[in-house]
Amino acid sequence: MGFIKTLIGIPLLIVILVFSFVNNDLATFSLWPFYVEITVSLSVAIVFLLLVGFVLGSFFSWLSYAPVRKALRTQKKQNKRLSKEQQKLAKEMEDLHENLASLKEIEAQMPKPSKWEKVKNWFRRSDKKEAESESK
């Protein structure tokens, strides 16, 4: 985008400057409410008015992008907050993975029940469930 602006802006600026310096006549400007008359070269007046227009255009462009800059600032704040939260959650996940690994080690060290004990446990559980449902 900057290349296109330069490609269009430089020839336009050259044409305006050539136009202003070719017109070297004197011009009289009167400032109405103050009754002041200023006589300057037309080329100086053109360059001055061009510069004033550029400054005003830049200022109003800057003002028009104020909402965009505000939204960008709030997005940056939200990104920082979410980044901190993500780091906190990543640390919690790491701690949970460590706990899981230690629990797996403890379970591996425990003696394994035999098949007969597993079958007995199935029936015990069903007895407990039946007792709970009868008491309700």
C-alpha positions as CSV (number, residue, x, y, z in Angstrom):
1,M,0.0,0.0,0.0
2,G,2.9,2.4,0.8
3,F,4.3,1.8,-2.6
4,I,1.1,2.8,-4.4
5,K,0.8,5.9,-2.2
6,T,4.4,6.9,-3.2
7,L,3.8,6.1,-6.8
8,I,0.8,8.4,-7.0
9,G,1.9,11.0,-4.4
10,I,5.3,12.0,-5.8
11,P,4.2,12.8,-9.3
12,L,1.2,14.7,-7.9
13,L,3.4,16.7,-5.6
14,I,5.8,17.5,-8.4
15,V,2.9,18.8,-10.6
16,I,1.6,21.0,-7.8
17,L,5.0,22.4,-7.0
18,V,5.7,23.1,-10.6
19,F,2.3,24.8,-11.0
20,S,2.9,26.9,-7.9
21,F,6.4,28.1,-8.8
22,V,5.3,28.9,-12.4
23,N,2.6,31.3,-11.0
24,N,5.0,33.9,-9.5
25,D,2.5,36.8,-9.5
26,L,1.7,38.7,-6.4
27,A,-1.6,38.1,-4.8
28,T,-3.4,40.1,-2.2
29,F,-5.4,38.3,0.5
30,S,-7.7,40.3,2.8
31,L,-8.8,38.8,6.1
32,W,-12.4,39.9,6.4
33,P,-13.2,40.4,10.0
34,F,-9.8,42.1,10.8
35,Y,-9.5,44.3,7.8
36,V,-6.0,43.1,7.2
37,E,-4.5,42.7,3.7
38,I,-1.5,40.5,3.0
39,T,0.3,40.6,-0.3
40,V,2.4,37.5,-1.0
41,S,3.7,35.6,-4.0
42,L,1.1,33.3,-5.4
43,S,3.5,30.4,-5.3
44,V,4.0,30.9,-1.5
45,A,0.3,31.0,-1.0
46,I,-0.3,27.8,-3.0
47,V,2.5,25.9,-1.1
48,F,1.2,27.3,2.3
49,L,-2.4,26.3,1.5
50,L,-1.2,22.9,0.3
51,L,0.7,22.4,3.6
52,V,-2.3,23.5,5.7
53,G,-4.6,21.1,3.8
54,F,-2.2,18.3,4.4
55,V,-1.9,19.0,8.1
56,L,-5.7,19.3,8.5
57,G,-6.3,16.1,6.5
58,S,-3.8,14.2,8.6
59,F,-5.4,15.5,11.8
60,F,-8.9,14.6,10.8
61,S,-7.7,11.2,9.6
62,W,-6.1,10.6,13.0
63,L,-9.4,11.6,14.7
64,S,-11.4,9.3,12.5
65,Y,-9.3,6.3,13.6
66,A,-9.7,7.0,17.3
67,P,-12.3,4.3,17.8
68,V,-10.1,1.8,16.0
69,R,-7.2,2.7,18.3
70,K,-9.4,2.3,21.3
71,A,-10.6,-1.1,20.2
72,L,-7.0,-2.1,19.6
73,R,-6.0,-1.1,23.1
74,T,-8.8,-3.1,24.7
75,Q,-7.9,-6.1,22.5
76,K,-4.3,-5.9,23.7
77,K,-5.5,-5.7,27.4
78,Q,-7.8,-8.7,26.8
79,N,-5.0,-10.6,25.1
80,K,-2.6,-10.0,28.0
81,R,-5.3,-11.2,30.5
82,L,-6.1,-14.3,28.5
83,S,-2.4,-15.1,28.1
84,K,-1.9,-15.0,31.9
85,E,-5.0,-17.2,32.3
86,Q,-3.7,-19.6,29.7
87,Q,-0.3,-19.8,31.5
88,K,-2.1,-20.5,34.8
89,L,-4.2,-23.2,33.3
90,A,-1.2,-24.8,31.6
91,K,0.5,-24.9,35.0
92,E,-2.5,-26.6,36.5
93,M,-2.6,-29.2,33.7
94,E,1.1,-29.9,34.3
95,D,0.4,-30.4,38.0
96,L,-2.5,-32.7,37.2
97,H,-0.4,-34.8,34.8
98,E,2.2,-35.1,37.6
99,N,-0.5,-36.2,40.0
100,L,-1.8,-38.7,37.5
101,A,1.6,-40.2,36.9
102,S,2.2,-40.6,40.7
103,L,-1.2,-42.2,41.1
104,K,-0.4,-44.7,38.3
105,E,2.8,-45.6,40.0
106,I,1.0,-46.2,43.3
107,E,-1.6,-48.3,41.6
108,A,1.1,-50.3,39.8
109,Q,2.6,-51.1,43.2
110,M,-0.7,-52.3,44.8
111,P,-1.4,-56.1,44.6
112,K,-3.8,-57.1,41.9
113,P,-7.0,-58.9,43.0
114,S,-7.6,-62.4,41.7
115,K,-10.5,-63.2,39.4
116,W,-12.3,-64.9,42.2
117,E,-12.1,-61.7,44.4
118,K,-13.3,-59.6,41.4
119,V,-16.4,-61.8,41.1
120,K,-17.1,-61.6,44.8
121,N,-16.8,-57.8,44.6
122,W,-19.4,-57.7,41.9
123,F,-21.9,-59.5,44.1
124,R,-21.1,-57.4,47.1
125,R,-21.8,-54.3,45.1
126,S,-25.1,-55.5,43.9
127,D,-26.0,-56.5,47.5
128,K,-25.2,-52.9,48.7
129,K,-27.3,-51.4,45.9
130,E,-30.2,-53.6,46.8
131,A,-29.9,-52.7,50.4
132,E,-29.9,-49.0,49.5
133,S,-32.9,-49.3,47.3
134,E,-34.9,-51.2,49.9
135,S,-34.2,-48.6,52.6
136,K,-35.6,-45.9,50.4
